[in-house]
Amino acid sequence: MIKNAKRIQKGKIVSFIPTGEYYFKKGIKAYHRHDLLKAKKYLNRALQLEPGEPMIACQLAIVLAELGEFENSNRILHHILEDLDPELVECHYFLANNYAHLGFFKDAYHHAKLYLELDENGDFAEDAEDLLELLSFESDESGEELYQQEDLIMKHEQARELLDSGYIPKAIELLSEVVGEYPEYWSAHNNLALAYFYLGQVEKAEAILDRVLEQNPGNLHAMCNKMIFARYQGHLTYAAEILEQLKKIKPLLSEHQFKLGISFALAGEYELSYFWLKKLYKSDFYHDGLFYYWLSYSAYFTGNVSFSKNIWKKVLELNPEKEGFEPWNDENTFHGFESQAGSIFQKLESDYVEERLFALFLTSVSSKKEEILTSKRLFQNQKLTTLEKEYISLIRSGKPSRTADAQEIAELFYENYQPIGTVEAGLYLMWFSVFVELMNQGVSLKNKRAWAGAVEYVWHKLRSEKVSQQEIAGRYGLSAATISKYVKMVSELLD
């Protein structure tokens, strides 16, 4: 027995499981040898294994900057400061350098100045002072004027996140500021078009895309958005024409490949989506939660189930709130904002009353209703007005209030428009905007079905969707005269 045990022990295989620290050290060694491509490869792997480690992320950002990938570097540096470690103030100095290289001198000045304020005796203090002097010389504006400018690139990233969460009015506000400052910052124009589209203002959205394509012909993001808009509006022939054009494009830039991959997924072209996203996965492209989300989906719907499930683990590491949204979990069912507590809380903290009211309606139909209503985050929310507090009481106990009418009308929409995605959210936001105006004017909501029908009709018309007043009247049991009267009132309230 002893001999057999020794034989087994001698033949035992010790498995080697590399850690983030292992690849980090390899990356640092490669960096010191000036082998930047290997450094990037090892540090990317280290960050995949330990996505919450700020030092790994920071070192990767430094390497990316030295390779000239300034935008990817900036994305990581902002992620560190916003999500991982706000105390890692050196990131502001690195951002300043990157923005200077990109030609965004106002942003560079902002971060260099901020770094010196936060760590006046830091390791990069002298370098930051030299950069400030150079920036003041390069710019026609004074240093003080530069310092007062907002970091527009950060605003754009923030706006994109708000857009993805259905936080539309605030996203529009930020994106409008960005395009006002940088008229040729096409990415911001494209996202602004998406925001207006989600809000139901289709003509305005398409006018923005047309302007982008006129001034920047062949803009891939604008073409992709055109295709997506057409599909959502049921213009399938036109969407197919654009899709055929997109299939012929072979972009070299990683950002363009990413956009193409997501657009193909949205169009149900999962083979093409998987091709581009898997190509990026094999490269050193910076992977975020959105990337892994669509990679998992495209993998699943092309039969790569095992790979999809492995990738989904990364989705949950980066975005735990996505649990339950797996492509194999009720694959034909979309889970809307009402199932996302994080998104509801974000809307509850909006600066816009209609968005807060919308969030409370989402709460009323959410499977996480009790979690939201009993949370400290709700109790500590300083933005809630008397109107919203009445709404909370209505949801909790059915206590009668002015908001009962708003709830009943929103419930009429919910019979046909659920789950609530980004497009559907526009209908509810429109209704709560109308409701706020009606409350301000002291108007009674006696004929709830008429108000619901009128709002739905106006929403369809703003989205350039073919629908007649007679059709809506029939759906809500209204006369032609009644629907016409209320449509006129809704249109006037929205002007």
PEBEL-V836993 format. One record per residue. N is the residue number from 1. RES is the residue in one small letter. D_LAST is the distance of its C-alpha to the last C-alpha in whole Angstrom. Layout:
n=N res=RES d_last=D_LAST
n=N res=RES d_last=D_LAST
//
This chain:
n=1 res=m d_last=90
n=2 res=i d_last=90
n=3 res=k d_last=90
n=4 res=n d_last=87
n=5 res=a d_last=85
n=6 res=k d_last=86
n=7 res=r d_last=85
n=8 res=i d_last=82
n=9 res=q d_last=81
n=10 res=k d_last=82
n=11 res=g d_last=80
n=12 res=k d_last=77
n=13 res=i d_last=74
n=14 res=v d_last=72
n=15 res=s d_last=68
n=16 res=f d_last=66
n=17 res=i d_last=62
n=18 res=p d_last=61
n=19 res=t d_last=58
n=20 res=g d_last=56
n=21 res=e d_last=58
n=22 res=y d_last=61
n=23 res=y d_last=58
n=24 res=f d_last=57
n=25 res=k d_last=60
n=26 res=k d_last=61
n=27 res=g d_last=58
n=28 res=i d_last=59
n=29 res=k d_last=62
n=30 res=a d_last=61
n=31 res=y d_last=59
n=32 res=h d_last=62
n=33 res=r d_last=63
n=34 res=h d_last=60
n=35 res=d d_last=60
n=36 res=l d_last=56
n=37 res=l d_last=55
n=38 res=k d_last=58
n=39 res=a d_last=56
n=40 res=k d_last=53
n=41 res=k d_last=54
n=42 res=y d_last=56
n=43 res=l d_last=53
n=44 res=n d_last=50
n=45 res=r d_last=53
n=46 res=a d_last=53
n=47 res=l d_last=49
n=48 res=q d_last=49
n=49 res=l d_last=52
n=50 res=e d_last=51
n=51 res=p d_last=47
n=52 res=g d_last=47
n=53 res=e d_last=49
n=54 res=p d_last=48
n=55 res=m d_last=51
n=56 res=i d_last=51
n=57 res=a d_last=47
n=58 res=c d_last=48
n=59 res=q d_last=51
n=60 res=l d_last=49
n=61 res=a d_last=47
n=62 res=i d_last=49
n=63 res=v d_last=51
n=64 res=l d_last=48
n=65 res=a d_last=47
n=66 res=e d_last=51
n=67 res=l d_last=50
n=68 res=g d_last=47
n=69 res=e d_last=45
n=70 res=f d_last=43
n=71 res=e d_last=39
n=72 res=n d_last=41
n=73 res=s d_last=43
n=74 res=n d_last=40
n=75 res=r d_last=38
n=76 res=i d_last=41
n=77 res=l d_last=42
n=78 res=h d_last=38
n=79 res=h d_last=39
n=80 res=i d_last=42
n=81 res=l d_last=40
n=82 res=e d_last=38
n=83 res=d d_last=39
n=84 res=l d_last=43
n=85 res=d d_last=45
n=86 res=p d_last=43
n=87 res=e d_last=46
n=88 res=l d_last=47
n=89 res=v d_last=46
n=90 res=e d_last=48
n=91 res=c d_last=45
n=92 res=h d_last=43
n=93 res=y d_last=46
n=94 res=f d_last=46
n=95 res=l d_last=42
n=96 res=a d_last=43
n=97 res=n d_last=45
n=98 res=n d_last=43
n=99 res=y d_last=40
n=100 res=a d_last=43
n=101 res=h d_last=44
n=102 res=l d_last=41
n=103 res=g d_last=40
n=104 res=f d_last=37
n=105 res=f d_last=39
n=106 res=k d_last=36
n=107 res=d d_last=36
n=108 res=a d_last=40
n=109 res=y d_last=41
n=110 res=h d_last=38
n=111 res=h d_last=40
n=112 res=a d_last=44
n=113 res=k d_last=43
n=114 res=l d_last=42
n=115 res=y d_last=45
n=116 res=l d_last=47
n=117 res=e d_last=46
n=118 res=l d_last=46
n=119 res=d d_last=50
n=120 res=e d_last=51
n=121 res=n d_last=55
n=122 res=g d_last=53
n=123 res=d d_last=55
n=124 res=f d_last=53
n=125 res=a d_last=52
n=126 res=e d_last=54
n=127 res=d d_last=53
n=128 res=a d_last=49
n=129 res=e d_last=50
n=130 res=d d_last=52
n=131 res=l d_last=48
n=132 res=l d_last=46
n=133 res=e d_last=49
n=134 res=l d_last=48
n=135 res=l d_last=44
n=136 res=s d_last=44
n=137 res=f d_last=47
n=138 res=e d_last=45
n=139 res=s d_last=41
n=140 res=d d_last=41
n=141 res=e d_last=39
n=142 res=s d_last=41
n=143 res=g d_last=41
n=144 res=e d_last=39
n=145 res=e d_last=36
n=146 res=l d_last=37
n=147 res=y d_last=37
n=148 res=q d_last=34
n=149 res=q d_last=32
n=150 res=e d_last=31
n=151 res=d d_last=32
n=152 res=l d_last=30
n=153 res=i d_last=32
n=154 res=m d_last=32
n=155 res=k d_last=28
n=156 res=h d_last=28
n=157 res=e d_last=30
n=158 res=q d_last=28
n=159 res=a d_last=25
n=160 res=r d_last=27
n=161 res=e d_last=28
n=162 res=l d_last=25
n=163 res=l d_last=24
n=164 res=d d_last=27
n=165 res=s d_last=26
n=166 res=g d_last=23
n=167 res=y d_last=22
n=168 res=i d_last=19
n=169 res=p d_last=16
n=170 res=k d_last=19
n=171 res=a d_last=21
n=172 res=i d_last=18
n=173 res=e d_last=18
n=174 res=l d_last=22
n=175 res=l d_last=22
n=176 res=s d_last=19
n=177 res=e d_last=22
n=178 res=v d_last=25
n=179 res=v d_last=24
n=180 res=g d_last=23
n=181 res=e d_last=27
n=182 res=y d_last=28
n=183 res=p d_last=27
n=184 res=e d_last=29
n=185 res=y d_last=29
n=186 res=w d_last=28
n=187 res=s d_last=29
n=188 res=a d_last=26
n=189 res=h d_last=24
n=190 res=n d_last=25
n=191 res=n d_last=24
n=192 res=l d_last=20
n=193 res=a d_last=20
n=194 res=l d_last=21
n=195 res=a d_last=19
n=196 res=y d_last=16
n=197 res=f d_last=18
n=198 res=y d_last=18
n=199 res=l d_last=15
n=200 res=g d_last=14
n=201 res=q d_last=13
n=202 res=v d_last=16
n=203 res=e d_last=15
n=204 res=k d_last=14
n=205 res=a d_last=17
n=206 res=e d_last=20
n=207 res=a d_last=19
n=208 res=i d_last=20
n=209 res=l d_last=23
n=210 res=d d_last=24
n=211 res=r d_last=24
n=212 res=v d_last=26
n=213 res=l d_last=29
n=214 res=e d_last=29
n=215 res=q d_last=30
n=216 res=n d_last=32
n=217 res=p d_last=33
n=218 res=g d_last=34
n=219 res=n d_last=32
n=220 res=l d_last=33
n=221 res=h d_last=30
n=222 res=a d_last=28
n=223 res=m d_last=30
n=224 res=c d_last=30
n=225 res=n d_last=27
n=226 res=k d_last=26
n=227 res=m d_last=29
n=228 res=i d_last=27
n=229 res=f d_last=24
n=230 res=a d_last=26
n=231 res=r d_last=28
n=232 res=y d_last=25
n=233 res=q d_last=23
n=234 res=g d_last=27
n=235 res=h d_last=28
n=236 res=l d_last=31
n=237 res=t d_last=33
n=238 res=y d_last=31
n=239 res=a d_last=31
n=240 res=a d_last=35
n=241 res=e d_last=35
n=242 res=i d_last=33
n=243 res=l d_last=35
n=244 res=e d_last=39
n=245 res=q d_last=38
n=246 res=l d_last=37
n=247 res=k d_last=41
n=248 res=k d_last=42
n=249 res=i d_last=41
n=250 res=k d_last=44
n=251 res=p d_last=42
n=252 res=l d_last=44
n=253 res=l d_last=42
n=254 res=s d_last=42
n=255 res=e d_last=38
n=256 res=h d_last=37
n=257 res=q d_last=40
n=258 res=f d_last=38
n=259 res=k d_last=35
n=260 res=l d_last=36
n=261 res=g d_last=38
n=262 res=i d_last=35
n=263 res=s d_last=33
n=264 res=f d_last=36
n=265 res=a d_last=36
n=266 res=l d_last=33
n=267 res=a d_last=34
n=268 res=g d_last=37
n=269 res=e d_last=39
n=270 res=y d_last=41
n=271 res=e d_last=44
n=272 res=l d_last=43
n=273 res=s d_last=41
n=274 res=y d_last=44
n=275 res=f d_last=46
n=276 res=w d_last=43
n=277 res=l d_last=43
n=278 res=k d_last=46
n=279 res=k d_last=47
n=280 res=l d_last=45
n=281 res=y d_last=47
n=282 res=k d_last=50
n=283 res=s d_last=49
n=284 res=d d_last=49
n=285 res=f d_last=45
n=286 res=y d_last=43
n=287 res=h d_last=42
n=288 res=d d_last=39
n=289 res=g d_last=38
n=290 res=l d_last=36
n=291 res=f d_last=39
n=292 res=y d_last=41
n=293 res=y d_last=39
n=294 res=w d_last=38
n=295 res=l d_last=42
n=296 res=s d_last=43
n=297 res=y d_last=41
n=298 res=s d_last=42
n=299 res=a d_last=45
n=300 res=y d_last=45
n=301 res=f d_last=44
n=302 res=t d_last=47
n=303 res=g d_last=49
n=304 res=n d_last=50
n=305 res=v d_last=50
n=306 res=s d_last=52
n=307 res=f d_last=50
n=308 res=s d_last=47
n=309 res=k d_last=48
n=310 res=n d_last=50
n=311 res=i d_last=46
n=312 res=w d_last=44
n=313 res=k d_last=47
n=314 res=k d_last=45
n=315 res=v d_last=42
n=316 res=l d_last=43
n=317 res=e d_last=44
n=318 res=l d_last=41
n=319 res=n d_last=39
n=320 res=p d_last=40
n=321 res=e d_last=37
n=322 res=k d_last=37
n=323 res=e d_last=40
n=324 res=g d_last=40
n=325 res=f d_last=38
n=326 res=e d_last=41
n=327 res=p d_last=41
n=328 res=w d_last=44
n=329 res=n d_last=43
n=330 res=d d_last=41
n=331 res=e d_last=40
n=332 res=n d_last=38
n=333 res=t d_last=36
n=334 res=f d_last=33
n=335 res=h d_last=33
n=336 res=g d_last=29
n=337 res=f d_last=28
n=338 res=e d_last=29
n=339 res=s d_last=32
n=340 res=q d_last=32
n=341 res=a d_last=32
n=342 res=g d_last=32
n=343 res=s d_last=28
n=344 res=i d_last=28
n=345 res=f d_last=29
n=346 res=q d_last=27
n=347 res=k d_last=24
n=348 res=l d_last=25
n=349 res=e d_last=26
n=350 res=s d_last=22
n=351 res=d d_last=21
n=352 res=y d_last=17
n=353 res=v d_last=18
n=354 res=e d_last=16
n=355 res=e d_last=18
n=356 res=r d_last=21
n=357 res=l d_last=20
n=358 res=f d_last=20
n=359 res=a d_last=24
n=360 res=l d_last=25
n=361 res=f d_last=24
n=362 res=l d_last=26
n=363 res=t d_last=29
n=364 res=s d_last=29
n=365 res=v d_last=30
n=366 res=s d_last=32
n=367 res=s d_last=36
n=368 res=k d_last=36
n=369 res=k d_last=34
n=370 res=e d_last=37
n=371 res=e d_last=38
n=372 res=i d_last=34
n=373 res=l d_last=34
n=374 res=t d_last=38
n=375 res=s d_last=37
n=376 res=k d_last=38
n=377 res=r d_last=35
n=378 res=l d_last=32
n=379 res=f d_last=35
n=380 res=q d_last=34
n=381 res=n d_last=31
n=382 res=q d_last=30
n=383 res=k d_last=26
n=384 res=l d_last=26
n=385 res=t d_last=24
n=386 res=t d_last=26
n=387 res=l d_last=23
n=388 res=e d_last=24
n=389 res=k d_last=28
n=390 res=e d_last=27
n=391 res=y d_last=26
n=392 res=i d_last=29
n=393 res=s d_last=31
n=394 res=l d_last=30
n=395 res=i d_last=31
n=396 res=r d_last=34
n=397 res=s d_last=36
n=398 res=g d_last=33
n=399 res=k d_last=33
n=400 res=p d_last=31
n=401 res=s d_last=27
n=402 res=r d_last=24
n=403 res=t d_last=23
n=404 res=a d_last=25
n=405 res=d d_last=23
n=406 res=a d_last=20
n=407 res=q d_last=23
n=408 res=e d_last=24
n=409 res=i d_last=21
n=410 res=a d_last=21
n=411 res=e d_last=25
n=412 res=l d_last=24
n=413 res=f d_last=22
n=414 res=y d_last=25
n=415 res=e d_last=27
n=416 res=n d_last=26
n=417 res=y d_last=25
n=418 res=q d_last=27
n=419 res=p d_last=28
n=420 res=i d_last=25
n=421 res=g d_last=25
n=422 res=t d_last=23
n=423 res=v d_last=21
n=424 res=e d_last=21
n=425 res=a d_last=20
n=426 res=g d_last=16
n=427 res=l d_last=16
n=428 res=y d_last=17
n=429 res=l d_last=15
n=430 res=m d_last=12
n=431 res=w d_last=14
n=432 res=f d_last=15
n=433 res=s d_last=11
n=434 res=v d_last=11
n=435 res=f d_last=14
n=436 res=v d_last=14
n=437 res=e d_last=11
n=438 res=l d_last=13
n=439 res=m d_last=16
n=440 res=n d_last=15
n=441 res=q d_last=15
n=442 res=g d_last=18
n=443 res=v d_last=17
n=444 res=s d_last=20
n=445 res=l d_last=20
n=446 res=k d_last=23
n=447 res=n d_last=22
n=448 res=k d_last=21
n=449 res=r d_last=22
n=450 res=a d_last=19
n=451 res=w d_last=16
n=452 res=a d_last=18
n=453 res=g d_last=18
n=454 res=a d_last=15
n=455 res=v d_last=13
n=456 res=e d_last=16
n=457 res=y d_last=15
n=458 res=v d_last=12
n=459 res=w d_last=13
n=460 res=h d_last=16
n=461 res=k d_last=14
n=462 res=l d_last=12
n=463 res=r d_last=16
n=464 res=s d_last=17
n=465 res=e d_last=20
n=466 res=k d_last=21
n=467 res=v d_last=21
n=468 res=s d_last=21
n=469 res=q d_last=20
n=470 res=q d_last=23
n=471 res=e d_last=24
n=472 res=i d_last=22
n=473 res=a d_last=23
n=474 res=g d_last=26
n=475 res=r d_last=26
n=476 res=y d_last=24
n=477 res=g d_last=27
n=478 res=l d_last=24
n=479 res=s d_last=25
n=480 res=a d_last=23
n=481 res=a d_last=22
n=482 res=t d_last=20
n=483 res=i d_last=18
n=484 res=s d_last=17
n=485 res=k d_last=16
n=486 res=y d_last=14
n=487 res=v d_last=12
n=488 res=k d_last=11
n=489 res=m d_last=10
n=490 res=v d_last=9
n=491 res=s d_last=6
n=492 res=e d_last=5
n=493 res=l d_last=6
n=494 res=l d_last=4
n=495 res=d d_last=0
//
